[in-house]
Amino acid sequence: MKYLKYIVGIIALLIILFIGKGMLTPEISYSSEFVVDKPIQEAWAVMNDQSKASQWLEGITNIEHISGTEGTVGAVTQYTFTDNEQESKILETMKEIRPNEHVAMDFVMEGVMTMDYKVDFTEQNGKTHIKSSTITTGEGMLMRSMVSFMQSSMQTQEDENMSRLKTLIEENKTNYFPILESETVQEINE
């Protein structure tokens, strides 16, 4: 009986610590950044090319436009991810967009978490500096507590995604800015 009281006491203490961490850390933040030797317009185009999203966002299996005009403030897109045969759906709502400079969006995984996600682009000496920053909040006390313990794994995942994006931009072969043949002939003639 004495040991049972100790076990129950320890379990109660762990529960209090778990919930207390969620109360003391209602949100977590993390960022990632890199530099590529590509023009800012090309880096922006690669990141926003939905046909390449699965090459840098781990586990993405589907992207579906839900509402609004794609690539504009207010547009809503649903992303489906699969991890260990478990499917998750995340809704993205575009909050801000300044092409070749800044994009901000909210991601909502209903009943789990919300993410305030931003990516900034700057160009220095012909190279593009890209920085992401995220603030994640769990929905409800249980999820806040769980999210408060996930900062390291979320940081690692963001670093891995950004590393794959860096490689994708550096190895890009898609010509996003084709010069029309008539423009080329006109330039040659001038």
C-alpha positions as CSV (number, residue, x, y, z in Angstrom):
1,M,0.0,0.0,0.0
2,K,2.9,2.3,0.9
3,Y,4.4,1.8,-2.6
4,L,1.1,2.4,-4.3
5,K,0.9,5.8,-2.7
6,Y,4.4,6.7,-3.9
7,I,3.6,5.5,-7.4
8,V,0.4,7.5,-7.5
9,G,2.2,10.5,-6.1
10,I,5.0,10.3,-8.7
11,I,2.4,9.9,-11.5
12,A,0.5,13.0,-10.2
13,L,3.7,15.0,-10.0
14,L,4.6,14.1,-13.6
15,I,1.1,15.1,-14.7
16,I,1.4,18.4,-12.9
17,L,4.9,19.0,-14.4
18,F,3.6,18.1,-17.9
19,I,0.6,20.5,-17.7
20,G,2.7,23.2,-16.0
21,K,5.2,23.2,-18.8
22,G,2.4,23.8,-21.3
23,M,1.1,26.7,-19.1
24,L,4.6,28.2,-18.8
25,T,5.4,27.7,-22.5
26,P,2.2,28.2,-24.4
27,E,4.1,28.6,-27.7
28,I,7.4,27.7,-29.1
29,S,9.4,29.5,-31.8
30,Y,12.2,28.4,-34.1
31,S,13.9,29.6,-37.3
32,S,16.2,28.4,-40.0
33,E,18.2,30.2,-42.6
34,F,20.5,29.6,-45.6
35,V,22.2,31.4,-48.5
36,V,22.1,30.2,-52.1
37,D,24.2,31.4,-55.1
38,K,21.1,32.1,-57.2
39,P,19.1,35.3,-58.0
40,I,16.3,36.1,-55.6
41,Q,13.6,35.8,-58.3
42,E,14.7,32.2,-59.1
43,A,14.9,31.2,-55.4
44,W,11.4,32.6,-54.9
45,A,10.0,30.8,-57.9
46,V,11.4,27.5,-56.8
47,M,10.0,27.8,-53.3
48,N,6.6,28.7,-54.6
49,D,6.5,26.0,-57.3
50,Q,3.9,23.6,-55.8
51,S,5.0,20.9,-58.3
52,K,8.3,20.8,-56.3
53,A,6.9,21.0,-52.8
54,S,7.3,17.2,-52.2
55,Q,11.0,17.5,-53.0
56,W,11.6,19.7,-50.0
57,L,8.7,19.3,-47.6
58,E,9.0,15.8,-46.1
59,G,6.0,13.6,-46.2
60,I,3.8,15.8,-48.4
61,T,1.5,13.7,-50.5
62,N,-1.2,16.2,-51.8
63,I,-1.8,19.9,-52.2
64,E,-5.3,21.1,-52.8
65,H,-6.4,24.7,-53.4
66,I,-9.5,25.3,-51.2
67,S,-10.5,29.0,-51.7
68,G,-9.4,32.5,-52.8
69,T,-7.0,33.3,-55.6
70,E,-3.8,31.2,-55.4
71,G,-0.7,33.2,-54.3
72,T,-2.7,36.1,-52.9
73,V,-3.7,37.1,-49.4
74,G,-6.6,35.1,-48.1
75,A,-6.0,32.1,-50.3
76,V,-6.5,28.8,-48.5
77,T,-4.7,25.6,-49.4
78,Q,-4.9,22.1,-47.8
79,Y,-1.7,20.1,-47.5
80,T,-1.8,16.4,-46.8
81,F,1.2,14.8,-45.1
82,T,1.9,11.1,-44.4
83,D,4.2,10.0,-41.6
84,N,4.5,6.4,-40.6
85,E,1.4,5.6,-42.5
86,Q,-0.5,8.2,-40.6
87,E,-2.2,11.0,-42.6
88,S,-2.4,14.6,-41.4
89,K,-4.1,17.5,-43.1
90,I,-3.0,21.1,-42.6
91,L,-4.8,24.2,-43.8
92,E,-2.6,27.1,-44.9
93,T,-4.1,30.7,-45.1
94,M,-1.9,33.3,-46.8
95,K,-1.6,36.4,-44.6
96,E,1.0,38.5,-46.5
97,I,2.9,38.2,-49.7
98,R,5.5,40.5,-51.3
99,P,7.0,38.7,-54.2
100,N,10.7,38.1,-53.9
101,E,10.7,39.5,-50.4
102,H,8.3,38.1,-47.8
103,V,5.5,35.6,-47.4
104,A,3.6,34.9,-44.2
105,M,0.9,32.3,-43.6
106,D,-1.0,30.6,-40.9
107,F,-1.1,26.8,-40.7
108,V,-3.8,25.0,-38.8
109,M,-3.8,21.3,-37.9
110,E,-7.3,21.2,-36.4
111,G,-7.3,20.1,-32.8
112,V,-3.5,19.9,-32.7
113,M,-1.7,23.1,-33.3
114,T,-1.5,26.4,-35.2
115,M,1.7,27.8,-36.8
116,D,2.5,31.4,-37.7
117,Y,5.1,30.9,-40.5
118,K,7.1,33.5,-42.3
119,V,9.9,33.4,-44.9
120,D,12.0,36.4,-45.8
121,F,14.2,36.8,-48.8
122,T,17.1,39.3,-49.2
123,E,19.7,39.6,-51.8
124,Q,23.3,40.4,-51.1
125,N,26.2,40.4,-53.6
126,G,24.2,38.3,-56.1
127,K,23.3,35.7,-53.5
128,T,19.9,35.1,-51.9
129,H,19.5,34.9,-48.1
130,I,16.4,33.0,-47.0
131,K,15.2,32.9,-43.4
132,S,12.1,31.1,-42.1
133,S,10.6,31.8,-38.7
134,T,7.8,29.9,-37.0
135,I,5.7,30.4,-33.8
136,T,3.8,27.2,-32.9
137,T,0.9,27.0,-30.4
138,G,-0.8,23.8,-29.3
139,E,-4.6,23.8,-29.3
140,G,-5.9,23.2,-25.8
141,M,-3.9,22.5,-22.6
142,L,-2.9,18.9,-23.5
143,M,-1.6,19.9,-27.0
144,R,0.2,23.0,-25.6
145,S,2.0,20.7,-23.2
146,M,2.9,18.3,-25.9
147,V,4.1,21.1,-28.3
148,S,6.2,22.6,-25.5
149,F,8.3,19.3,-25.5
150,M,8.6,19.2,-29.3
151,Q,10.7,22.3,-30.0
152,S,13.8,20.4,-30.7
153,S,12.2,18.0,-33.1
154,M,10.3,20.8,-34.9
155,Q,13.6,22.8,-35.2
156,T,15.3,19.7,-36.6
157,Q,12.4,19.2,-39.1
158,E,12.5,22.8,-40.3
159,D,16.3,22.7,-40.7
160,E,16.0,19.5,-42.8
161,N,13.2,21.0,-44.9
162,M,15.3,24.2,-45.5
163,S,18.3,22.2,-46.3
164,R,16.4,20.3,-49.0
165,L,15.0,23.6,-50.3
166,K,18.5,25.0,-50.5
167,T,19.6,22.0,-52.5
168,L,16.5,22.2,-54.8
169,I,17.2,25.9,-55.5
170,E,20.9,25.3,-56.1
171,E,20.2,22.4,-58.5
172,N,17.2,24.1,-60.2
173,K,17.0,23.4,-64.0
174,T,13.5,24.9,-64.5
175,N,13.6,28.1,-66.5
176,Y,11.0,30.2,-64.7
177,F,11.7,33.3,-66.9
178,P,11.9,32.3,-70.5
179,I,12.8,35.1,-72.9
180,L,10.4,35.2,-75.8
181,E,12.1,34.6,-79.1
182,S,10.8,37.9,-80.5
183,E,12.4,39.8,-77.6
184,T,15.7,38.1,-78.2
185,V,15.7,38.9,-81.9
186,Q,14.7,42.5,-81.2
187,E,17.6,42.8,-78.7
188,I,20.1,41.4,-81.2
189,N,18.8,43.8,-83.9
190,E,19.3,46.8,-81.6
